[in-house]
């Protein structure tokens, strides 16, 4: 390999200039691609670190999201809250609203516009829980920390209520647009299933009971249906692998499909049959389609893009076209805005940021 010291001064200067221009071109490329016909007036809300799971409040004007950025001393996910900029010239300002302890995830604003719920491990330890050692496991896995519980806090970061207190993982909570019930994922029965409860944590009901991971659920705009991601191990080998990982507090999310059901769990049926990982689903404003992230087009399991599909599994349409990662899509309650997380426009690095745009049908 030829080192920089062996290149003449002129060539070396040209080399530095060309790489600078490439980096600048990466930074200045459009936020939305020509094929992304549903996206208009794209705006990047965050810069640096990993920013994901941005969810609109009931007022269409505020969001919560989770953020990790070791450069800022944020070593694992914390929850932040901010107002959506009115114009592209306005800066997106946000503030920490979780405790700053443990790992947090899955925040969702409450109907009163004064509180939000989220899952946190802070009761077990102030520091971040350990991540899986993939050099030992040698598989892509998600940790299902048994120290996660669901809490309600005000927008100053003060916890006002603990909603779950059973042993095992409780997280991934979202609220019905009707403002009456929460749907969440729990391991309280030994498997990973969906449950619903009232906003005060009472009247808990289990609504799935099939072996496999059920999570990431959300309600339709009218609150009558739910959509979620699920794994369904079938063979003895698959079942053993699933149970062995679960015993270690882990799940392998590389094979998941989307399911829909009535809000009480009845009439559950599979929507996608794509293979790979299909996840982060949400209903469109009409309630007639589902938007979701998937890697099904790629043999290596990457990149992830966003897709639309009808509730009966027909009409699959790809709507994002980045060559790395687009996920966590959600519509504003009024259907005018669309938000998601992406690796686009990060200068070729690994940062994941939050993007918002006007939605075009």
Buried (B, 14 or more C-beta within 10 A) or exposed (E): EEEEEEEEEEEEEEEEEEEEEEEEEBEEEEBBBEEBEBBEEBBBBBEBBBBBBBBBBBBBEBBBBBBBBEEEEBEBBBBBBBBBBEEEEEEBEBEEBBBEBBBBBBBBBBBEEEBBBBBBBBBBEEEBBEEBEEEEEEEEBBBBBBBBBBBBBBBEBEBEEEBBEEEBBBBBBBBBBEEEBBBBBBBBEEBBBBBBBEBEBEEBEEBBEEBBBBBBBBBBBEBBBBBBBBBBBEEEEBEEBBEEBBEEBBBBBBBBBBBBBEBEBEEBEEBBEBEBBBBBBBBBBEBEBBBBBBBBEEEEEEBBBBBBBBBEBEEEEEBBBBEBBBBBBBBBBEBEBBBBBBBBBBEEEEBBBBBBBBBEE
